[in-house]
């Protein structure tokens, strides 16, 4: 991809993100937000409308119905991106060639999938994440299988009884799991009951489990309990506070703290 093509992709992503965050926006507001001319924004809006990503209305545009879920996932994937990349680098070092692993649908785990694509190892990979599977398309030395089940749009993942039944006939050397929240009671939580249930089955079917979570998840809450923190080895980032570091040590939880790289903030 040329530099000009890369800039266009970045601008299109910025337009979609702005429309998702602000709702209907005028052409002028979009031009100001992304630093482009009115003519360029109009051409971009025409392109995005053809792709079904936005709806143009008089004087501006809004995100297309059905496209907001995809944009929401993309926005969440960008949150704390430097920390997620550092965590992924640490997790990558734990991979063992010629083993079977499970990658869940979390956005931090997605960064690990990206590293595997860039630096392939001979692995058998299972996942319930469609974005993870897409990242690993046509990568040499990989065998990739996707669980069946009900599509959970919010996380671009497959969950439900069919996915859980498939897990019952599988065994994984390593699980790499994301999480919605780590509450004050020292347990993992999810915002979705089906996801929480599937995560519990993943943990039960894995010889070694690694929780990939940026430090912002500690001390937060969600509705559905998955498991105690002691169920997994935790990989987090350098911003984890001393109070939680002490508490994890007292709980006997093994923790790897990923350090920031030269390009991380």
JOTA-V972711 format. One record per residue. N is the residue number from 1. RES is the residue in one small letter. SS is DSSP state (H for helix, E for strand, L for the rest). D_FIRST is the distance of its C-alpha to the first C-alpha in Angstrom with 2 decimals. Layout:
BEGIN
N_RES_SS_D_FIRST / N_RES_SS_D_FIRST
END
This chain:
BEGIN
1_x_L_0.00 / 2_x_L_3.80 / 3_x_H_6.66 / 4_x_H_8.21 / 5_x_H_6.07 / 6_x_H_6.39 / 7_x_H_9.91 / 8_x_H_10.61 / 9_x_H_10.04 / 10_x_H_12.23 / 11_x_H_14.65 / 12_x_H_15.08 / 13_x_H_15.84 / 14_x_H_18.19 / 15_x_H_19.92 / 16_x_H_20.56 / 17_x_H_21.81 / 18_x_H_24.06 / 19_x_H_25.51 / 20_x_H_26.19 / 21_x_H_27.99 / 22_x_H_29.86 / 23_x_L_30.50 / 24_x_L_30.91 / 25_x_E_29.45 / 26_x_E_29.83 / 27_x_H_27.14 / 28_x_H_28.50 / 29_x_H_28.30 / 30_x_H_24.63 / 31_x_H_23.92 / 32_x_H_25.91 / 33_x_H_24.31 / 34_x_H_20.65 / 35_x_L_21.52 / 36_x_L_20.45 / 37_x_L_22.69 / 38_x_H_24.70 / 39_x_H_23.21 / 40_x_H_19.61 / 41_x_H_20.96 / 42_x_H_22.83 / 43_x_H_19.86 / 44_x_H_17.99 / 45_x_H_21.23 / 46_x_H_21.58 / 47_x_H_18.21 / 48_x_H_19.13 / 49_x_H_22.59 / 50_x_H_21.50 / 51_x_L_19.67 / 52_x_L_22.95 / 53_x_L_21.71 / 54_x_E_24.07 / 55_x_E_27.27 / 56_x_E_27.84 / 57_x_E_31.41 / 58_x_L_33.32 / 59_x_L_31.95 / 60_x_E_29.14 / 61_x_E_27.58 / 62_x_E_27.99 / 63_x_E_26.15 / 64_x_L_26.90 / 65_x_L_29.57 / 66_x_L_28.21 / 67_x_L_24.80 / 68_x_H_26.35 / 69_x_H_26.68 / 70_x_H_22.97 / 71_x_H_22.31 / 72_x_H_25.24 / 73_x_H_23.86 / 74_x_H_20.50 / 75_x_H_22.55 / 76_x_H_24.80 / 77_x_H_22.02 / 78_x_H_20.99 / 79_x_L_24.68 / 80_x_L_25.69 / 81_x_H_22.21 / 82_x_H_23.10 / 83_x_H_26.25 / 84_x_H_24.66 / 85_x_H_22.23 / 86_x_H_25.26 / 87_x_H_27.30 / 88_x_H_24.75 / 89_x_H_24.75 / 90_x_H_28.54 / 91_x_H_28.64 / 92_x_H_26.37 / 93_x_L_29.05 / 94_x_L_31.58 / 95_x_L_29.97 / 96_x_L_32.15 / 97_x_L_30.92 / 98_x_L_32.62 / 99_x_L_33.63 / 100_x_E_33.20 / 101_x_E_31.62 / 102_x_E_31.19 / 103_x_E_28.32 / 104_x_L_29.36 / 105_x_L_27.32 / 106_x_L_27.30 / 107_x_H_24.35 / 108_x_H_25.16 / 109_x_H_25.35 / 110_x_H_21.90 / 111_x_H_20.68 / 112_x_H_22.67 / 113_x_H_21.01 / 114_x_H_17.58 / 115_x_H_19.22 / 116_x_H_20.73 / 117_x_H_17.47 / 118_x_H_16.16 / 119_x_L_19.65 / 120_x_L_21.37 / 121_x_L_25.15 / 122_x_L_27.54 / 123_x_E_28.45 / 124_x_E_29.89 / 125_x_E_28.38 / 126_x_E_29.93 / 127_x_E_28.66 / 128_x_L_29.65 / 129_x_E_26.31 / 130_x_H_24.09 / 131_x_H_21.07 / 132_x_H_21.92 / 133_x_H_22.28 / 134_x_H_18.97 / 135_x_H_17.28 / 136_x_L_19.25 / 137_x_L_18.61 / 138_x_L_18.65 / 139_x_L_18.99 / 140_x_L_21.39 / 141_x_L_24.88 / 142_x_E_24.84 / 143_x_E_27.28 / 144_x_E_26.39 / 145_x_E_29.05 / 146_x_E_29.14 / 147_x_L_32.45 / 148_x_L_33.87 / 149_x_L_35.35 / 150_x_E_35.19 / 151_x_E_31.88 / 152_x_E_31.94 / 153_x_H_29.44 / 154_x_H_29.60 / 155_x_H_28.11 / 156_x_L_26.34 / 157_x_E_28.85 / 158_x_E_31.67 / 159_x_E_35.19 / 160_x_L_38.80 / 161_x_H_41.59 / 162_x_H_39.60 / 163_x_H_37.06 / 164_x_H_39.98 / 165_x_H_41.89 / 166_x_H_39.05 / 167_x_H_38.98 / 168_x_L_42.69 / 169_x_L_42.10 / 170_x_L_39.38 / 171_x_L_39.53 / 172_x_E_36.76 / 173_x_E_36.87 / 174_x_E_34.72 / 175_x_E_33.73 / 176_x_E_31.03 / 177_x_E_32.04 / 178_x_L_30.99 / 179_x_L_33.63 / 180_x_L_34.29 / 181_x_E_37.14 / 182_x_E_39.50 / 183_x_L_42.81 / 184_x_L_45.75 / 185_x_L_47.61 / 186_x_L_45.19 / 187_x_E_43.66 / 188_x_E_40.28 / 189_x_E_39.94 / 190_x_E_37.73 / 191_x_L_37.53 / 192_x_L_37.96 / 193_x_H_40.95 / 194_x_H_39.23 / 195_x_H_36.47 / 196_x_H_39.22 / 197_x_H_41.18 / 198_x_H_38.27 / 199_x_H_37.42 / 200_x_H_41.05 / 201_x_H_40.86 / 202_x_H_37.74 / 203_x_H_39.69 / 204_x_H_42.72 / 205_x_L_40.86 / 206_x_E_39.15 / 207_x_E_40.73 / 208_x_E_38.76 / 209_x_E_37.07 / 210_x_E_34.61 / 211_x_E_34.15 / 212_x_E_30.80 / 213_x_L_31.50 / 214_x_L_30.66 / 215_x_H_33.83 / 216_x_H_33.78 / 217_x_H_35.03 / 218_x_E_38.28 / 219_x_L_41.25 / 220_x_L_39.76 / 221_x_L_41.22 / 222_x_L_40.37 / 223_x_L_42.74 / 224_x_E_42.66 / 225_x_E_43.55 / 226_x_E_41.66 / 227_x_E_43.39 / 228_x_E_44.70 / 229_x_H_42.38 / 230_x_H_44.38 / 231_x_H_42.72 / 232_x_L_39.61 / 233_x_E_38.27 / 234_x_E_36.45 / 235_x_E_33.21 / 236_x_E_32.62 / 237_x_E_31.46 / 238_x_L_33.21 / 239_x_L_34.26 / 240_x_L_36.79 / 241_x_L_40.17 / 242_x_H_43.18 / 243_x_H_45.20 / 244_x_H_42.90 / 245_x_H_42.55 / 246_x_H_46.34 / 247_x_H_46.71 / 248_x_H_44.33 / 249_x_H_46.27 / 250_x_H_49.51 / 251_x_H_48.22 / 252_x_L_47.40 / 253_x_L_43.69 / 254_x_L_41.52 / 255_x_E_38.71 / 256_x_E_35.74 / 257_x_E_34.38 / 258_x_E_30.77 / 259_x_L_30.46 / 260_x_L_27.77 / 261_x_L_25.19 / 262_x_L_24.28 / 263_x_L_21.46 / 264_x_L_23.62 / 265_x_L_25.83
END
